[in-house]
Amino acid sequence: MARLAAFIVLLIPGFAAAGGIKLMRDSLFGVLFNPFPFIWLQFIIGFLLFALGLGFFAGFLLRRDRRKGRVQTKFK
């Protein structure tokens, strides 16, 4: 059960990061979606979604590896 909960916790930021990549890609090709009035705003929101999703995922892995003692001394 704990593994399933951890999997679900990691899926949500993964989907956010994937959506951010899609928003950035579409803004580079000039496709504007309805809730965004400007292409540059769509790109910034996509970049924020990507950065936050990736940052959460990386922090989750770093915390897990710290508890198991698998990190280098500079990360402890």
Distance bins in CASP14 RR format, pairs under 12 A and 6 or more apart:
PFRMAT RR
TARGET T0000
AUTHOR 0000-0000-0000
RMODE 2
METHOD distances of the structure
MODEL  1
1 7 0 0 0 0 0 1 0 0 0 0 0
1 8 0 0 0 0 0 1 0 0 0 0 0
2 8 0 0 0 0 0 1 0 0 0 0 0
2 9 0 0 0 0 0 1 0 0 0 0 0
3 9 0 0 0 0 0 1 0 0 0 0 0
3 10 0 0 0 0 0 1 0 0 0 0 0
3 64 0 0 0 0 0 1 0 0 0 0 0
4 10 0 0 0 0 0 1 0 0 0 0 0
4 11 0 0 0 0 0 1 0 0 0 0 0
5 11 0 0 0 0 0 1 0 0 0 0 0
5 12 0 0 0 0 0 1 0 0 0 0 0
6 12 0 0 0 0 0 1 0 0 0 0 0
6 57 0 0 0 0 0 1 0 0 0 0 0
6 60 0 0 0 0 1 0 0 0 0 0 0
6 61 0 0 0 0 0 1 0 0 0 0 0
6 63 0 0 0 0 0 1 0 0 0 0 0
6 64 0 0 0 0 1 0 0 0 0 0 0
7 13 0 0 0 0 0 1 0 0 0 0 0
7 14 0 0 0 0 0 1 0 0 0 0 0
7 60 0 0 0 0 0 1 0 0 0 0 0
8 14 0 0 0 0 0 1 0 0 0 0 0
8 15 0 0 0 0 0 1 0 0 0 0 0
9 15 0 0 0 0 0 1 0 0 0 0 0
9 53 0 0 0 0 0 1 0 0 0 0 0
9 56 0 0 0 0 1 0 0 0 0 0 0
9 57 0 0 0 0 1 0 0 0 0 0 0
9 59 0 0 0 0 0 1 0 0 0 0 0
9 60 1 0 0 1 0 0 0 0 0 0 0
9 61 0 0 0 0 0 1 0 0 0 0 0
9 63 0 0 0 0 0 1 0 0 0 0 0
9 64 0 0 0 0 0 1 0 0 0 0 0
10 16 0 0 0 0 0 1 0 0 0 0 0
10 17 0 0 0 0 0 1 0 0 0 0 0
10 53 0 0 0 0 1 0 0 0 0 0 0
10 54 0 0 0 0 0 1 0 0 0 0 0
10 55 0 0 0 0 0 1 0 0 0 0 0
10 56 0 0 0 0 1 0 0 0 0 0 0
10 57 1 0 0 1 0 0 0 0 0 0 0
10 58 0 0 0 0 0 1 0 0 0 0 0
10 59 0 0 0 0 0 1 0 0 0 0 0
10 60 1 0 0 1 0 0 0 0 0 0 0
10 61 0 0 0 0 1 0 0 0 0 0 0
10 64 0 0 0 0 0 1 0 0 0 0 0
11 17 0 0 0 0 0 1 0 0 0 0 0
11 18 0 0 0 0 0 1 0 0 0 0 0
11 53 0 0 0 0 0 1 0 0 0 0 0
11 56 0 0 0 0 0 1 0 0 0 0 0
11 57 0 0 0 0 0 1 0 0 0 0 0
11 60 0 0 0 0 0 1 0 0 0 0 0
12 18 0 0 0 0 0 1 0 0 0 0 0
12 19 0 0 0 0 0 1 0 0 0 0 0
12 49 0 0 0 0 0 1 0 0 0 0 0
12 52 0 0 0 0 0 1 0 0 0 0 0
12 53 0 0 0 0 1 0 0 0 0 0 0
12 56 0 0 0 0 1 0 0 0 0 0 0
12 57 0 0 0 0 0 1 0 0 0 0 0
12 60 0 0 0 0 0 1 0 0 0 0 0
13 19 0 0 0 0 0 1 0 0 0 0 0
13 20 0 0 0 0 0 1 0 0 0 0 0
13 49 0 0 0 0 1 0 0 0 0 0 0
13 50 0 0 0 0 0 1 0 0 0 0 0
13 51 0 0 0 0 0 1 0 0 0 0 0
13 52 1 0 0 1 0 0 0 0 0 0 0
13 53 1 1 0 0 0 0 0 0 0 0 0
13 54 1 0 0 1 0 0 0 0 0 0 0
13 55 1 0 0 1 0 0 0 0 0 0 0
13 56 1 0 1 0 0 0 0 0 0 0 0
13 57 1 0 1 0 0 0 0 0 0 0 0
13 58 0 0 0 0 1 0 0 0 0 0 0
13 59 0 0 0 0 1 0 0 0 0 0 0
13 60 0 0 0 0 1 0 0 0 0 0 0
13 61 0 0 0 0 0 1 0 0 0 0 0
14 20 0 0 0 0 1 0 0 0 0 0 0
14 21 0 0 0 0 0 1 0 0 0 0 0
14 49 0 0 0 0 1 0 0 0 0 0 0
14 50 0 0 0 0 1 0 0 0 0 0 0
14 52 0 0 0 0 0 1 0 0 0 0 0
14 53 1 0 1 0 0 0 0 0 0 0 0
14 54 0 0 0 0 1 0 0 0 0 0 0
14 55 0 0 0 0 0 1 0 0 0 0 0
14 56 0 0 0 0 1 0 0 0 0 0 0
14 57 1 0 0 1 0 0 0 0 0 0 0
14 58 0 0 0 0 0 1 0 0 0 0 0
14 60 0 0 0 0 0 1 0 0 0 0 0
15 21 0 0 0 0 0 1 0 0 0 0 0
15 22 0 0 0 0 0 1 0 0 0 0 0
15 49 0 0 0 0 1 0 0 0 0 0 0
15 50 0 0 0 0 0 1 0 0 0 0 0
15 52 0 0 0 0 0 1 0 0 0 0 0
15 53 0 0 0 0 1 0 0 0 0 0 0
15 56 0 0 0 0 0 1 0 0 0 0 0
15 57 0 0 0 0 0 1 0 0 0 0 0
16 22 0 0 0 0 0 1 0 0 0 0 0
16 23 0 0 0 0 0 1 0 0 0 0 0
16 45 0 0 0 0 0 1 0 0 0 0 0
16 46 0 0 0 0 1 0 0 0 0 0 0
16 47 0 0 0 0 0 1 0 0 0 0 0
16 48 0 0 0 0 1 0 0 0 0 0 0
16 49 1 0 1 0 0 0 0 0 0 0 0
16 50 1 0 0 1 0 0 0 0 0 0 0
16 51 0 0 0 0 1 0 0 0 0 0 0
16 52 1 0 0 1 0 0 0 0 0 0 0
16 53 1 0 1 0 0 0 0 0 0 0 0
16 54 0 0 0 0 1 0 0 0 0 0 0
16 55 0 0 0 0 0 1 0 0 0 0 0
16 56 0 0 0 0 1 0 0 0 0 0 0
16 57 0 0 0 0 1 0 0 0 0 0 0
17 23 0 0 0 0 0 1 0 0 0 0 0
17 24 0 0 0 0 0 1 0 0 0 0 0
17 46 0 0 0 0 1 0 0 0 0 0 0
17 47 0 0 0 0 0 1 0 0 0 0 0
17 48 0 0 0 0 0 1 0 0 0 0 0
17 49 1 0 0 1 0 0 0 0 0 0 0
17 50 1 0 1 0 0 0 0 0 0 0 0
17 51 0 0 0 0 1 0 0 0 0 0 0
17 52 1 0 0 1 0 0 0 0 0 0 0
17 53 1 0 1 0 0 0 0 0 0 0 0
17 54 1 0 1 0 0 0 0 0 0 0 0
17 55 0 0 0 0 1 0 0 0 0 0 0
17 56 0 0 0 0 1 0 0 0 0 0 0
17 57 1 0 0 1 0 0 0 0 0 0 0
17 58 0 0 0 0 0 1 0 0 0 0 0
18 24 0 0 0 0 0 1 0 0 0 0 0
18 25 0 0 0 0 0 1 0 0 0 0 0
18 46 0 0 0 0 0 1 0 0 0 0 0
18 49 0 0 0 0 1 0 0 0 0 0 0
18 50 0 0 0 0 1 0 0 0 0 0 0
18 53 0 0 0 0 1 0 0 0 0 0 0
18 54 0 0 0 0 0 1 0 0 0 0 0
18 57 0 0 0 0 0 1 0 0 0 0 0
19 25 0 0 0 0 1 0 0 0 0 0 0
19 26 0 0 0 0 1 0 0 0 0 0 0
19 27 0 0 0 0 0 1 0 0 0 0 0
19 33 0 0 0 0 0 1 0 0 0 0 0
19 42 0 0 0 0 0 1 0 0 0 0 0
19 45 0 0 0 0 1 0 0 0 0 0 0
19 46 1 0 0 1 0 0 0 0 0 0 0
19 47 0 0 0 0 0 1 0 0 0 0 0
19 48 0 0 0 0 0 1 0 0 0 0 0
19 49 1 0 1 0 0 0 0 0 0 0 0
19 50 1 0 0 1 0 0 0 0 0 0 0
19 52 0 0 0 0 0 1 0 0 0 0 0
19 53 0 0 0 0 1 0 0 0 0 0 0
19 54 0 0 0 0 0 1 0 0 0 0 0
20 26 0 0 0 0 1 0 0 0 0 0 0
20 27 0 0 0 0 1 0 0 0 0 0 0
20 33 0 0 0 0 0 1 0 0 0 0 0
20 42 0 0 0 0 1 0 0 0 0 0 0
20 43 0 0 0 0 1 0 0 0 0 0 0
20 44 0 0 0 0 0 1 0 0 0 0 0
20 45 1 0 0 1 0 0 0 0 0 0 0
20 46 1 1 0 0 0 0 0 0 0 0 0
20 47 1 0 0 1 0 0 0 0 0 0 0
20 48 0 0 0 0 1 0 0 0 0 0 0
20 49 1 1 0 0 0 0 0 0 0 0 0
20 50 1 0 1 0 0 0 0 0 0 0 0
20 51 0 0 0 0 1 0 0 0 0 0 0
20 52 0 0 0 0 1 0 0 0 0 0 0
20 53 0 0 0 0 1 0 0 0 0 0 0
20 54 0 0 0 0 1 0 0 0 0 0 0
21 27 0 0 0 0 0 1 0 0 0 0 0
21 28 0 0 0 0 0 1 0 0 0 0 0
21 43 0 0 0 0 0 1 0 0 0 0 0
21 46 1 0 0 1 0 0 0 0 0 0 0
21 47 0 0 0 0 1 0 0 0 0 0 0
21 49 0 0 0 0 1 0 0 0 0 0 0
21 50 1 0 1 0 0 0 0 0 0 0 0
21 51 0 0 0 0 0 1 0 0 0 0 0
21 53 0 0 0 0 0 1 0 0 0 0 0
21 54 0 0 0 0 1 0 0 0 0 0 0
22 28 0 0 0 0 0 1 0 0 0 0 0
22 29 0 0 0 0 0 1 0 0 0 0 0
22 31 0 0 0 0 1 0 0 0 0 0 0
22 33 0 0 0 0 1 0 0 0 0 0 0
22 42 0 0 0 0 0 1 0 0 0 0 0
22 43 0 0 0 0 0 1 0 0 0 0 0
22 45 0 0 0 0 0 1 0 0 0 0 0
22 46 0 0 0 0 1 0 0 0 0 0 0
22 47 0 0 0 0 0 1 0 0 0 0 0
22 49 0 0 0 0 1 0 0 0 0 0 0
22 50 0 0 0 0 1 0 0 0 0 0 0
23 29 0 0 0 0 0 1 0 0 0 0 0
23 30 0 0 0 0 0 1 0 0 0 0 0
23 31 0 0 0 0 1 0 0 0 0 0 0
23 32 0 0 0 0 0 1 0 0 0 0 0
23 33 1 0 0 1 0 0 0 0 0 0 0
23 35 0 0 0 0 0 1 0 0 0 0 0
23 36 0 0 0 0 1 0 0 0 0 0 0
23 39 0 0 0 0 0 1 0 0 0 0 0
23 40 0 0 0 0 0 1 0 0 0 0 0
23 41 0 0 0 0 1 0 0 0 0 0 0
23 42 1 0 1 0 0 0 0 0 0 0 0
23 43 1 0 0 1 0 0 0 0 0 0 0
23 44 0 0 0 0 1 0 0 0 0 0 0
23 45 1 0 0 1 0 0 0 0 0 0 0
23 46 1 1 0 0 0 0 0 0 0 0 0
23 47 0 0 0 0 1 0 0 0 0 0 0
23 48 0 0 0 0 1 0 0 0 0 0 0
23 49 1 0 0 1 0 0 0 0 0 0 0
23 50 0 0 0 0 1 0 0 0 0 0 0
24 30 0 0 0 0 0 1 0 0 0 0 0
24 31 0 0 0 0 0 1 0 0 0 0 0
24 39 0 0 0 0 0 1 0 0 0 0 0
24 40 0 0 0 0 0 1 0 0 0 0 0
24 41 0 0 0 0 0 1 0 0 0 0 0
24 42 0 0 0 0 1 0 0 0 0 0 0
24 43 1 0 1 0 0 0 0 0 0 0 0
24 44 0 0 0 0 1 0 0 0 0 0 0
24 45 0 0 0 0 1 0 0 0 0 0 0
24 46 1 0 1 0 0 0 0 0 0 0 0
24 47 1 0 0 1 0 0 0 0 0 0 0
24 48 0 0 0 0 0 1 0 0 0 0 0
24 49 0 0 0 0 1 0 0 0 0 0 0
24 50 1 0 0 1 0 0 0 0 0 0 0
24 51 0 0 0 0 0 1 0 0 0 0 0
25 31 0 0 0 0 1 0 0 0 0 0 0
25 33 0 0 0 0 0 1 0 0 0 0 0
25 39 0 0 0 0 0 1 0 0 0 0 0
25 42 0 0 0 0 0 1 0 0 0 0 0
25 43 0 0 0 0 1 0 0 0 0 0 0
25 46 0 0 0 0 1 0 0 0 0 0 0
25 47 0 0 0 0 0 1 0 0 0 0 0
25 50 0 0 0 0 0 1 0 0 0 0 0
26 32 1 0 0 1 0 0 0 0 0 0 0
26 33 1 0 0 1 0 0 0 0 0 0 0
26 36 0 0 0 0 1 0 0 0 0 0 0
26 39 0 0 0 0 1 0 0 0 0 0 0
26 42 1 0 0 1 0 0 0 0 0 0 0
26 43 0 0 0 0 1 0 0 0 0 0 0
26 45 0 0 0 0 0 1 0 0 0 0 0
26 46 0 0 0 0 1 0 0 0 0 0 0
27 33 0 0 0 0 1 0 0 0 0 0 0
27 36 0 0 0 0 1 0 0 0 0 0 0
27 38 0 0 0 0 1 0 0 0 0 0 0
27 39 1 0 1 0 0 0 0 0 0 0 0
27 40 1 0 0 1 0 0 0 0 0 0 0
27 41 0 0 0 0 1 0 0 0 0 0 0
27 42 1 0 1 0 0 0 0 0 0 0 0
27 43 1 0 1 0 0 0 0 0 0 0 0
27 44 0 0 0 0 1 0 0 0 0 0 0
27 45 0 0 0 0 1 0 0 0 0 0 0
27 46 1 0 0 1 0 0 0 0 0 0 0
27 47 0 0 0 0 1 0 0 0 0 0 0
28 39 0 0 0 0 1 0 0 0 0 0 0
28 40 0 0 0 0 0 1 0 0 0 0 0
28 42 0 0 0 0 1 0 0 0 0 0 0
28 43 1 0 0 1 0 0 0 0 0 0 0
28 46 0 0 0 0 0 1 0 0 0 0 0
28 47 0 0 0 0 0 1 0 0 0 0 0
29 39 0 0 0 0 1 0 0 0 0 0 0
29 42 0 0 0 0 0 1 0 0 0 0 0
29 43 0 0 0 0 0 1 0 0 0 0 0
30 36 0 0 0 0 0 1 0 0 0 0 0
30 38 0 0 0 0 0 1 0 0 0 0 0
30 39 1 0 1 0 0 0 0 0 0 0 0
30 40 0 0 0 0 0 1 0 0 0 0 0
30 42 0 0 0 0 1 0 0 0 0 0 0
30 43 0 0 0 0 1 0 0 0 0 0 0
31 39 0 0 0 0 1 0 0 0 0 0 0
31 42 0 0 0 0 1 0 0 0 0 0 0
31 43 0 0 0 0 0 1 0 0 0 0 0
32 38 1 0 0 1 0 0 0 0 0 0 0
32 39 1 0 1 0 0 0 0 0 0 0 0
32 40 0 0 0 0 0 1 0 0 0 0 0
32 41 0 0 0 0 1 0 0 0 0 0 0
32 42 1 0 0 1 0 0 0 0 0 0 0
32 43 0 0 0 0 0 1 0 0 0 0 0
33 39 0 0 0 0 1 0 0 0 0 0 0
33 41 0 0 0 0 0 1 0 0 0 0 0
33 42 1 0 0 1 0 0 0 0 0 0 0
33 43 0 0 0 0 0 1 0 0 0 0 0
33 45 0 0 0 0 1 0 0 0 0 0 0
33 46 0 0 0 0 0 1 0 0 0 0 0
34 42 0 0 0 0 0 1 0 0 0 0 0
35 41 0 0 0 0 1 0 0 0 0 0 0
35 42 0 0 0 0 1 0 0 0 0 0 0
35 45 0 0 0 0 1 0 0 0 0 0 0
36 42 1 0 1 0 0 0 0 0 0 0 0
36 43 0 0 0 0 1 0 0 0 0 0 0
36 44 0 0 0 0 1 0 0 0 0 0 0
36 45 1 0 0 1 0 0 0 0 0 0 0
36 46 0 0 0 0 1 0 0 0 0 0 0
37 45 0 0 0 0 0 1 0 0 0 0 0
38 44 0 0 0 0 1 0 0 0 0 0 0
38 45 0 0 0 0 0 1 0 0 0 0 0
39 45 0 0 0 0 0 1 0 0 0 0 0
39 46 0 0 0 0 0 1 0 0 0 0 0
40 46 0 0 0 0 0 1 0 0 0 0 0
40 47 0 0 0 0 0 1 0 0 0 0 0
41 47 0 0 0 0 0 1 0 0 0 0 0
41 48 0 0 0 0 0 1 0 0 0 0 0
42 48 0 0 0 0 0 1 0 0 0 0 0
42 49 0 0 0 0 0 1 0 0 0 0 0
43 49 0 0 0 0 0 1 0 0 0 0 0
43 50 0 0 0 0 0 1 0 0 0 0 0
44 50 0 0 0 0 0 1 0 0 0 0 0
44 51 0 0 0 0 0 1 0 0 0 0 0
45 51 0 0 0 0 0 1 0 0 0 0 0
45 52 0 0 0 0 0 1 0 0 0 0 0
46 52 0 0 0 0 1 0 0 0 0 0 0
46 53 0 0 0 0 0 1 0 0 0 0 0
46 54 0 0 0 0 0 1 0 0 0 0 0
47 53 0 0 0 0 0 1 0 0 0 0 0
47 54 0 0 0 0 0 1 0 0 0 0 0
48 54 0 0 0 0 0 1 0 0 0 0 0
48 55 0 0 0 0 0 1 0 0 0 0 0
49 55 0 0 0 0 0 1 0 0 0 0 0
49 56 0 0 0 0 0 1 0 0 0 0 0
50 56 0 0 0 0 0 1 0 0 0 0 0
50 57 0 0 0 0 0 1 0 0 0 0 0
51 57 0 0 0 0 0 1 0 0 0 0 0
51 58 0 0 0 0 0 1 0 0 0 0 0
52 58 0 0 0 0 0 1 0 0 0 0 0
52 59 0 0 0 0 0 1 0 0 0 0 0
53 59 0 0 0 0 1 0 0 0 0 0 0
53 60 0 0 0 0 1 0 0 0 0 0 0
54 60 0 0 0 0 0 1 0 0 0 0 0
54 61 0 0 0 0 0 1 0 0 0 0 0
55 61 0 0 0 0 1 0 0 0 0 0 0
55 62 0 0 0 0 1 0 0 0 0 0 0
55 63 0 0 0 0 0 1 0 0 0 0 0
56 62 0 0 0 0 0 1 0 0 0 0 0
56 63 0 0 0 0 0 1 0 0 0 0 0
57 63 0 0 0 0 0 1 0 0 0 0 0
57 64 0 0 0 0 0 1 0 0 0 0 0
58 64 0 0 0 0 0 1 0 0 0 0 0
58 65 0 0 0 0 0 1 0 0 0 0 0
58 75 0 0 0 0 0 1 0 0 0 0 0
59 65 0 0 0 0 1 0 0 0 0 0 0
59 66 0 0 0 0 1 0 0 0 0 0 0
59 71 0 0 0 0 0 1 0 0 0 0 0
59 75 0 0 0 0 0 1 0 0 0 0 0
60 66 0 0 0 0 0 1 0 0 0 0 0
60 67 0 0 0 0 0 1 0 0 0 0 0
61 67 0 0 0 0 0 1 0 0 0 0 0
61 68 0 0 0 0 0 1 0 0 0 0 0
61 70 0 0 0 0 0 1 0 0 0 0 0
61 71 0 0 0 0 1 0 0 0 0 0 0
61 75 0 0 0 0 0 1 0 0 0 0 0
62 68 0 0 0 0 0 1 0 0 0 0 0
62 69 0 0 0 0 0 1 0 0 0 0 0
62 70 0 0 0 0 0 1 0 0 0 0 0
62 71 1 0 0 1 0 0 0 0 0 0 0
62 72 0 0 0 0 0 1 0 0 0 0 0
62 74 0 0 0 0 0 1 0 0 0 0 0
62 75 1 0 0 1 0 0 0 0 0 0 0
62 76 0 0 0 0 0 1 0 0 0 0 0
63 69 0 0 0 0 0 1 0 0 0 0 0
63 70 0 0 0 0 0 1 0 0 0 0 0
63 71 0 0 0 0 1 0 0 0 0 0 0
63 75 0 0 0 0 0 1 0 0 0 0 0
63 76 0 0 0 0 0 1 0 0 0 0 0
64 70 0 0 0 0 1 0 0 0 0 0 0
64 71 0 0 0 0 1 0 0 0 0 0 0
65 71 1 0 1 0 0 0 0 0 0 0 0
65 72 0 0 0 0 1 0 0 0 0 0 0
65 75 0 0 0 0 1 0 0 0 0 0 0
65 76 0 0 0 0 0 1 0 0 0 0 0
66 72 0 0 0 0 0 1 0 0 0 0 0
66 73 0 0 0 0 0 1 0 0 0 0 0
66 74 0 0 0 0 0 1 0 0 0 0 0
66 75 1 0 0 1 0 0 0 0 0 0 0
66 76 1 0 0 1 0 0 0 0 0 0 0
67 76 0 0 0 0 0 1 0 0 0 0 0
68 76 0 0 0 0 0 1 0 0 0 0 0
69 75 0 0 0 0 1 0 0 0 0 0 0
69 76 0 0 0 0 1 0 0 0 0 0 0
70 76 0 0 0 0 0 1 0 0 0 0 0
END
